């Protein structure tokens, strides 16, 4: 399968270099370019590419704003000279985050990740949403989270989950010795799972409150130990609220 790619960067030199690297990787056809976020959205609507290689710092509309415009965007690979946007990029459901100057092998890995996402037969997010709707309509079906493991889609009971955490461009869940991947952002899962007692304790950590067995201070934040032995970081900002929820002194 030849991937149809849109290259978005406000610097012509950077666009040319990425075109050249994609030519070396192979299996990718650059069908268009854009110089800023507004032009990128127009080109996406016009060309319907399979993947967008998207710079972050651009005039008019930056790359993060483009990625947050809607769920109908193709897979996005961010290309930037700045590493401080990585968390925000993955929360915007980026497939990958490449730091300039981009290396050929690193780009090859990003292309494979895009192929992996496009090759999936089932959309986990859509399946989870359907299950939720059925649960509301029928009043009996419990909430399930659709997640990938071993090339298959698994429906997980959130009541068995103690922790969800950021893992690359996904959210990960550990059950026993297996790790499952979800495509929803932590922010979306935080809202969805709040009724089941899940709380955000760090920008990359979501835990089930009744699974917490120990909280210890570490630096300005802390570490919680969960019922299944997993540990999660607690940020300085989240620590006072978590302590209050657990009935501990602040």
N, C-alpha and C positions, 0 to 999 in steps of 0.2 A: 504493500500500500504506500503510495506516494503522499506524504503530508503536504497540504497546501498551507503555506505560512505567510503571515503578515509581519513585517519588521517595523517596529515603531521606535524611533529615537530622534531627538532634535538635532543630533550631529550627523552630518552626511558621512563623515569618516567612519563613525561607529556603524552606520547602516551597511556601508560597503564591506567592512571587515566581517560583520556577522554573515552577510551574504556569502562571502568567500569561505568562511568556516563551515557554513551549512552545506556548501557544495562539496567540501571534503568529507563531511559526515555521510552524505548521500541519502537518498530516499526522501528528500525534502525539496519542494519547489516553492521558491519565494514568489508569490503571486502579486505582491504589492508592498508599498512602503507608506509610512506616515511620519510627519514631523512633530506632531503634538497630540494630546489626548483627544481633542475635538475631531481632528482629522482621522484619528484612529477609529473612533466610533463610526464615522461615516464610511470608512473603508471596510470595517467589519460588516456593516449592514449590506454594503455593495458586493463584496467579494465572498462572504461566508467562508473564511479560511478555517482550516482544521486546528490551527494553533496560532497564538499571537506571542511574539517575542517583544516584550514591552519594557521600555525604559521607565524609571520612576520619576526622576526629576526632569520635568518638561514644562514649558510655558503653557498658558491657557488652562489646561487640565492635566494634572499629573497622572502617572500610571496607576497609583493606588485608587484614585477616584474613578478611573476607567474600569478597573477590575470590580469595583463595587456597584456598577450601574445596573447589574441584573444577572439573573441565573442563566440567561440565554446566550451568554458569551461562550466562545470556544475556550478550550484549555489555555491558560496563560502561563508563560515562563517569563519571570522578571529578569531583566538584565540591567545591572546598575553598578556604579563604582562605590556605593555606600552600603555597609552591612547593617546599619542601625534600623533599617526598615523590614528586616526579615520576619519578625513576628507578625507585624501588620500585614505583610504580604501573604503569609500562610493563612492568616485569619480571613483573608479575602479569597481563600481557596486556590491559591497558586499551585501549579504542578511542581514548579522548581524555582530556584532563586540563584541566578548566576552572577558572580562578581566579576567586573571588568578588571584587567583584561581577561577575556573569556578563553579558556583553554579548550582545545579540540576534543579531548577525551571527556571533559566535564560536559561539554555541549552534547556529545554523543549520548551520555547518560540521560540528560534532560529529554532528548528526543525519544529515547526508549520509554521514559516515564509517560510521555505524552501518548505514545502508541499503546501503552498498557491501559491508560485511562479510556482511550477511544475504543479499545477492543472489548471492553466489558459488555456482556449481553444484558445485564440488569443494572439499572441505576439504583444504588442503595438508598439515596435520599428520597427518590420517588416512591420506592417500595415502602419505606418507613412512613411517609406521608399517607399512602393508601391505607396502611394498617391502622394508623391513627383515626382516619375517617371512618373505617369500618368499626372501630371500637366505639366511637361516639354514636354511630348510627345504631349499632346492635346492642350497646350497653354491656357487652360481655367480654369482648376480645381485649386482653391486657395489652399495655403498651409494649412494643418491641423495637429494638434498634437494629437496623440492617447494617451488617458489617462484613468485610471480606476477610477470608483466611483460606490459604491453600487453593486459590482459584475458584472458590465457591462463595456464595452469599449465605451468611448465617443470621438468624433472627435471635437476638440476645435479649434476655429478660433483665431490665435495669436493676431489679432487686437483687440480682446476683453480682452486680458490678459494684466495686468500692471506689474506683478511680478511673477518670478519663484524663488523658494528657496529650499535649501537642507532640507530634512525631513527624518531622518533615512537613509535607504539605497535607497531612492527615491528622485525625484524632485517633489515638490508640487506646485499646482496652486490653488488660491482661486478665485472663481467666485460667488459673492453673499454670501450665507451662506453654499455653498458646497466647499469641498476641493477635488481636483483630484490629482492622483499620476501618474507620468511618470517614466519610467525606464531609459531613457537617462541620461547621466551625464550632469552637468551644462556646462562643457567645450564643449561638443558636441552641446548642445542647443545654447550656446553663438555663435558658428560659424554658425549654421543653421539660427538663428534668427537675426543676425547682419543686413542683408538687410532690416529688418522691424524696425530697430532703437532700438533694445535691446542692453544694455550695461552691462558689469560686474562691479558692484560697490563694491563687497565684494566676498570673496572666496565662500560664500554660498548664494549670492544674485545676481539675474539678473533682471533688470528693463527696461521698455520701456521708452525711453528718453522723448517722447512727453507727457507721462502721469505724469511726475514729476510736482508737484504744489508748493513744498517748499523744501528748503534745509537748515538745521540748523546745526551748528557746535556742536559737542559733543566730548570732549576729543581731541584726535589726529585725529579723523575721523568726521563722521557726520551722520545725519538721513535724509532721503528723505520721504516726504509725497506724495502719489500718488493720482490720480484723484478719485479712488474709496475709499479713506480713509486708505488704507494700508500704512504701513511704512516699510522701508528697511534700514538696516545699510550700511554705506559707510566706507570703510577702509581708513586708513591714506594714503596708496599707491594710491588708486583710486580717492581720493578727488581732487587733482589738475586737473586731466584730466576731471573729471565730471564737475568741476567748469568752465573749459574752454569751454566745450561743451554747457553749459547752458549760456554762456556769462557773467559769474560772475567773480569778482576778485579772484585771487588764494589765 
